């Protein structure tokens, strides 16, 4: 029996456009959807809210995926099952290089895979790598905003607010010395799902701070600052233009 909707996200089968933007926050998804014409809600279940509309003649679906790799991977899997062929993540991150401060754009070409989801999904050592062509197209668009931007490696992890010292916790100073640009929570899952399902994936992130001197905490985490929100607006536009340039119009 064929599905009419996907079981967890509620996405209607066959109704997701080939070009997709994903983000963690449903409110950011609404913000992206405002830039689309003839936009309508496809589904709205749990943390997964999806819209479909038109950008410069190209059908685009926007879907939120929540926080963390396991739930996000559910969204990626069901988006692909419902029709996605290209997925770009527009997210936020914490800088791991001194120059990656609040408001800086980051293109994630690959991710250090430090998630429980990845350990249960692929063999040890399996790389979490974005699609080369889609990442290149994203980079070309991003250079108009930041000429110095270059694709690089990010760290994907499960924990946000620190617990006690634990062997599995990555060391930010070590990651920085290894030239990892930033830390976030979902890129590795996106890149792994893309590799497993044969779908092109890429990610553009906005730094909402730098974690080298002070790690994430309730007292210091301030993603709503104007400098961050302006950069998020840039990242949204870059992602839309990239999908338009790499997808045949309807």
ABEGO torsion letter per residue (X at the ends): XBBABBAAAGBBBGABBABBBBBABAAAAAAAAAABBGBBBABBBEABBBBBBBBGGBBBBBBBAEBEAAAAAAAAAAAAAAGBABBBBBBBBBBABAABBBGBBBBBABBBBBBAAAAAABBBGBBBBBBAAAAAAAAAAAAAABAABBBBBBBBBABABBBBBBAABBBAAAAAAAGBABBBAAAAAAAAAAAAAGBBBBBBBBBAEBAAABBBBAAABBAABAAAAAAAAAAAAAAAAAAAAABBBX
